[in-house]
Amino acid sequence: MNTITDAVVIGGGIAGLQVALDLADQGFDVVIVEKEPSIGGKMISLSKVFPTLDCSSCICTPRMAAAAHHERITIMTCSEVQAVQRVGEHFSVTIRTRPRYVIESACIGCRKCEYACPVLVPHEFEGNLGARRAIYVPFTNAMPQVALLDVENCTFCGACARACPTDAIDYLQEPAITEMEAGAVVVASGYALTETQTADRYGGGKLANVLTGLQMERLLAPHGPYGRVLRPSDGRIPDTVAFVQCAGSRDHSLPEGQGVPWCSRVCCMYAIKQAMLLSGSLPLVDITIYYMDIRAFGKGFEQFYQNARAMGINFVKARVARITEGENANPVLRIERIEEDGRVEDQPHDMVVLTPGIVAGWDPSSVIPVQIGSDGFVLSEHASLAPCRTRVPGVFVAGTASGPKDIPDSIVEAGAAAMEAANHLRRTAYASRRRTEAEAGGR
């Protein structure tokens, strides 16, 4: 399939959605390319946002709906950009769409196929703490509300096909390649987390009650896997919970993939947010945050930190050397207190939450000739004066694709990227020329 558009936005998270909406509202046609089966990115999986403690879904879902229903926005999920080549003043973009094994135009999102499926597997959206079927709608407020079939775990028993009222199941669906012409490209590919949980010092991924920050977000969410905070190992309500800061950041000693040498910027605040939410959910729980420094740099962040201390959350300035498993699957932390002559002691807890480091979610240099820094993030033309321009004219960057940042900064940067892209399209007259040619061809 060949098509023409004004801009291609790579990534359907909060930054990509904001870019697409800002461009579309200015009259430009936009295509969002998202590798996951739903738009929304990481933000849609969060419980609340800091420092206001507003509902994350209440902020993200309206933007998802606005993008999904905007007449100038086309959303391609389960899709990845394979090549971007400059052709004159525009770009030729090759997009590969993975098969859902469900006909999107026929699926009505009734989930009858899901209810009929006999196979249960760990649910990635729930941090593998919950379960899903082999055919499933990604999550409750996913957009599009279209099921997809996990062929790796499907037994091909045919139960879903028999249950589908619209005959939308297609076991023979093949990948599709789309060749697209665009005047501008915006990289908003988001972030990923380091595999800190698999490091030997943190249990090697074998300790059931050692979780990552994103897993704790799902436990705290009202629509999470358990409906409340429970220990994964035995379903018991924890009495003591520890948060380990910089568990994958500012650490040169961890192997590549398990840690990064830079500060990931949001870890302190989201751990404090989770501790406050946990304290509200379980008033009797004893919460300890082990930290090296508290970096509360944004508006209202310092007060947010002080509010947490006033709530009774215990802050201990210490390094965590290792985590082992004690009695009843309780994690035991070997800590070195920084402010008390380096005293070393073992501290048992019912549950531990690690704050992994943030890394780039995708390396666009494999398909676009943009420059990538030593940290793996996209380099801007000028970090202060032009943070959204890359060194390739017509290619722009937004959100955490250029470095760790919080949600407000990602949204602000997305607006800047949209304006840069709009100015580029007007400067090259690509959009007006394309429409003139299309109208002439229609006549």
Residue pairs with C-beta under 8 A, 6 or more apart in sequence:
1 176
1 177
1 178
1 179
2 178
2 179
2 180
2 181
3 31
3 178
3 179
3 180
3 181
4 180
4 181
4 182
4 434
4 438
5 29
5 30
5 31
5 74
5 180
5 181
5 182
6 23
6 28
6 29
6 30
6 182
6 183
6 184
6 425
6 430
6 431
6 434
7 20
7 23
7 28
7 29
7 30
7 31
7 182
7 183
7 184
7 185
7 186
7 421
7 425
8 30
8 31
8 33
8 81
8 91
8 93
8 180
8 182
8 184
8 185
8 186
9 16
9 19
9 20
9 23
9 30
9 31
9 32
9 33
9 185
9 186
9 188
10 16
10 33
10 81
10 185
10 186
10 187
10 188
10 189
10 362
10 364
11 32
11 33
11 34
11 41
11 187
11 188
11 189
11 190
11 361
11 362
11 399
11 401
12 32
12 33
12 34
12 36
12 38
12 39
12 40
12 41
12 67
12 75
12 77
13 39
13 40
13 41
13 42
13 43
13 188
13 190
13 399
14 40
14 41
14 43
14 59
14 60
14 63
14 399
14 407
14 410
14 411
14 414
15 41
15 188
15 190
15 398
15 399
15 400
15 401
15 410
15 411
15 413
15 414
15 417
16 32
16 34
16 39
16 41
16 186
16 188
16 190
16 398
16 399
16 414
17 32
17 39
17 60
17 63
17 64
17 66
17 67
17 414
18 63
18 398
18 410
18 411
18 414
18 415
18 418
19 30
19 186
19 188
19 398
19 414
19 415
19 417
19 418
19 421
20 30
20 32
20 67
20 70
20 73
21 63
21 66
21 67
21 70
21 73
22 414
22 415
22 418
22 419
22 422
23 30
23 418
23 421
23 422
24 30
24 67
24 70
24 72
24 73
26 418
26 422
27 72
27 431
28 72
28 421
28 422
28 425
28 431
29 72
29 73
29 74
29 431
30 72
30 73
30 74
31 73
31 74
31 75
31 76
31 180
31 182
32 39
32 67
32 73
32 74
32 75
32 76
33 76
33 79
33 80
33 81
33 95
34 75
34 76
34 77
34 78
34 79
35 78
35 79
35 80
36 77
36 78
36 138
37 77
37 78
37 100
37 138
37 142
37 146
37 148
38 44
38 77
38 138
38 139
38 142
38 143
38 144
39 64
39 67
39 68
39 75
39 77
39 143
40 60
40 61
40 64
40 141
40 142
40 143
41 190
42 190
42 191
42 214
43 56
43 59
43 60
43 407
44 56
44 57
44 60
44 61
44 64
44 139
44 141
45 125
45 139
45 214
45 217
45 218
45 221
46 56
46 217
46 221
47 56
47 217
47 218
47 220
47 221
47 222
47 224
47 274
47 277
48 54
48 55
48 56
48 220
48 273
48 277
49 56
49 59
49 273
49 407
50 269
50 270
50 272
50 273
50 301
50 304
50 406
51 269
51 273
51 298
51 299
51 300
51 301
51 303
51 304
52 300
53 273
53 276
53 277
57 141
59 407
61 141
64 141
64 143
65 143
67 73
67 75
67 143
68 75
68 143
68 144
75 143
75 144
76 95
76 97
76 178
77 144
78 97
78 98
78 99
78 100
78 148
79 95
79 96
79 97
79 98
79 178
80 95
80 96
80 98
81 93
81 94
81 95
81 364
81 367
81 368
82 94
82 95
82 96
82 367
83 92
83 93
83 94
83 367
84 91
84 92
84 93
84 94
84 185
84 367
84 368
84 395
85 91
85 92
86 92
86 394
87 181
89 183
89 394
89 428
89 430
90 181
90 182
90 183
90 394
90 430
91 181
91 182
91 183
91 184
91 185
91 394
91 395
92 179
92 180
92 181
93 179
93 180
93 181
93 182
93 185
94 177
94 178
94 179
94 180
95 177
95 178
95 179
95 180
96 175
96 176
96 177
96 178
97 175
97 176
97 177
97 178
98 175
99 170
99 173
99 174
99 175
99 176
100 146
100 147
100 148
100 149
100 173
101 135
101 148
101 149
101 151
101 169
101 170
101 171
101 173
102 113
102 135
102 146
102 147
102 148
102 149
102 168
102 169
102 170
102 173
103 168
103 169
103 170
103 173
104 144
104 146
106 166
106 167
106 168
107 145
107 146
107 147
107 166
107 168
108 165
108 166
108 168
109 137
109 144
109 145
109 146
109 147
110 165
111 136
111 137
111 147
112 163
112 164
112 165
113 135
113 147
113 159
113 160
113 161
113 163
113 164
113 168
113 169
114 133
114 135
114 136
114 137
114 147
114 160
115 163
116 159
116 160
116 162
116 163
117 133
117 134
117 135
117 136
117 159
117 160
118 155
118 157
118 159
119 133
119 134
119 153
119 154
119 155
120 131
120 132
120 133
121 131
121 132
121 133
121 134
121 150
121 153
122 128
122 129
122 130
122 131
122 132
123 129
123 130
123 131
123 132
123 225
125 132
125 138
125 139
125 218
126 132
126 218
126 224
126 225
127 211
127 212
127 214
127 215
127 217
127 218
127 225
128 215
129 215
129 218
129 219
129 224
129 225
129 226
129 232
130 218
130 224
130 225
130 226
131 225
134 149
134 150
134 153
134 154
134 155
135 147
135 148
135 149
135 150
135 154
135 160
135 169
136 147
136 148
136 150
137 145
137 146
137 147
138 148
140 223
147 168
149 160
149 169
149 171
156 171
160 169
161 167
161 169
161 171
183 394
183 424
183 425
183 428
183 430
183 431
183 434
184 394
184 395
184 396
184 421
184 424
184 425
184 430
185 368
185 394
185 395
185 396
186 395
186 396
186 397
186 398
186 417
186 418
186 421
187 364
187 368
187 370
187 378
187 390
187 395
187 396
187 397
187 398
187 401
188 397
188 398
188 399
188 401
188 414
188 417
189 360
189 361
189 362
189 364
189 401
190 361
190 362
190 399
190 400
190 401
191 358
191 359
191 360
191 361
191 400
191 401
191 404
192 358
192 359
192 360
192 361
193 212
193 213
193 214
193 248
193 356
193 357
193 358
193 359
194 248
194 249
194 254
194 257
194 258
194 259
194 260
194 356
194 357
194 358
194 359
195 205
195 257
195 258
195 356
196 202
196 212
196 247
196 248
196 254
196 258
196 259
196 354
196 356
196 357
197 203
197 205
197 210
197 211
197 212
197 354
197 356
198 204
198 205
198 258
199 254
199 255
199 258
199 259
200 322
201 254
201 321
201 322
201 323
202 210
202 244
202 247
202 322
202 323
202 354
203 210
203 323
203 324
203 325
203 331
207 323
207 325
207 329
207 331
207 352
208 231
208 232
208 233
208 329
209 231
209 232
209 233
209 238
209 329
209 330
209 331
209 350
209 351
209 352
210 323
210 331
210 351
210 352
210 354
211 219
211 232
211 351
211 352
211 353
211 354
212 353
212 354
212 355
212 356
213 267
213 270
213 271
213 274
213 353
213 354
213 355
213 356
215 353
216 274
216 278
216 353
217 274
218 224
218 225
219 225
219 226
219 228
219 229
219 230
220 229
220 274
220 277
220 278
220 281
226 235
228 237
228 281
229 237
229 238
229 278
229 281
229 282
230 236
230 237
230 238
231 237
231 238
231 329
231 350
231 351
233 329
234 328
234 329
236 350
237 282
237 285
238 282
238 285
238 349
238 350
238 351
239 284
239 285
239 286
239 350
240 285
240 286
240 287
240 288
240 348
240 349
240 350
240 351
241 275
241 278
241 285
241 286
241 287
241 288
241 349
241 350
241 351
241 352
241 353
242 287
242 288
242 289
242 290
242 331
242 333
242 347
242 349
242 351
242 352
242 353
243 271
243 274
243 275
243 287
243 288
243 289
243 290
243 352
243 353
243 355
244 290
244 320
244 323
244 333
244 352
244 353
244 354
244 355
245 267
245 268
245 271
245 289
245 290
245 291
245 292
245 355
246 263
246 267
246 291
246 292
246 355
247 320
247 354
247 355
247 356
247 357
248 254
248 258
248 259
248 260
248 264
248 354
248 355
248 356
248 357
249 259
249 260
249 262
249 263
249 264
249 267
249 355
249 356
249 357
249 358
250 260
250 261
250 262
250 263
250 292
251 259
251 260
251 261
251 357
252 259
252 261
253 259
259 357
260 357
260 358
260 359
260 375
262 357
262 375
262 404
263 295
263 404
264 355
264 356
264 357
264 358
264 404
265 295
265 297
265 358
265 404
265 405
265 406
266 358
266 404
266 405
266 406
267 355
267 357
267 358
268 291
268 293
268 294
268 295
268 296
268 305
269 296
269 298
269 301
269 304
269 305
269 406
270 355
271 289
271 353
271 355
272 289
272 304
272 305
272 308
272 313
273 304
274 353
275 287
275 289
275 308
275 313
276 307
276 308
276 311
276 313
278 285
278 287
279 285
279 287
279 311
279 312
279 313
286 314
287 312
287 313
287 314
288 313
288 314
288 315
288 316
288 347
288 349
289 313
289 314
289 315
289 316
290 316
290 318
290 319
290 320
290 333
290 335
291 315
291 316
291 317
291 318
292 317
292 319
292 338
294 305
294 315
296 302
296 304
296 305
298 406
298 408
308 315
309 315
316 335
316 337
317 337
317 338
317 339
318 335
318 336
318 337
318 338
319 335
319 336
319 338
320 333
320 334
320 335
321 334
321 335
321 336
321 344
322 333
322 334
323 331
323 332
323 333
323 334
323 352
324 331
324 332
324 334
325 331
325 332
326 332
326 348
330 348
330 349
330 350
331 348
331 349
331 351
331 352
332 346
332 347
332 348
332 349
333 346
333 347
333 348
333 349
333 352
334 344
334 345
334 346
335 344
335 345
335 346
335 347
336 342
336 343
336 344
337 343
337 344
337 345
358 400
358 404
359 375
359 376
360 372
360 375
360 376
360 377
360 378
360 400
360 401
361 400
361 401
362 401
363 372
363 376
364 370
364 372
364 378
364 401
365 371
365 372
368 392
368 395
369 392
370 378
370 379
370 390
370 391
370 392
370 395
370 397
371 378
371 379
371 390
371 391
372 378
372 379
373 379
375 403
377 400
377 401
377 402
377 403
378 390
378 397
378 401
378 402
379 390
379 391
379 402
380 386
380 387
380 388
380 389
380 390
380 397
380 402
381 389
381 390
381 391
382 389
386 420
387 402
387 413
387 416
388 396
388 397
388 398
388 402
388 413
388 416
388 417
388 420
389 396
389 397
389 420
390 396
390 397
393 424
394 424
394 428
396 417
396 420
396 421
396 424
397 417
398 410
398 413
398 414
398 416
398 417
398 418
399 405
399 410
399 413
399 414
400 410
402 413
405 413
425 431
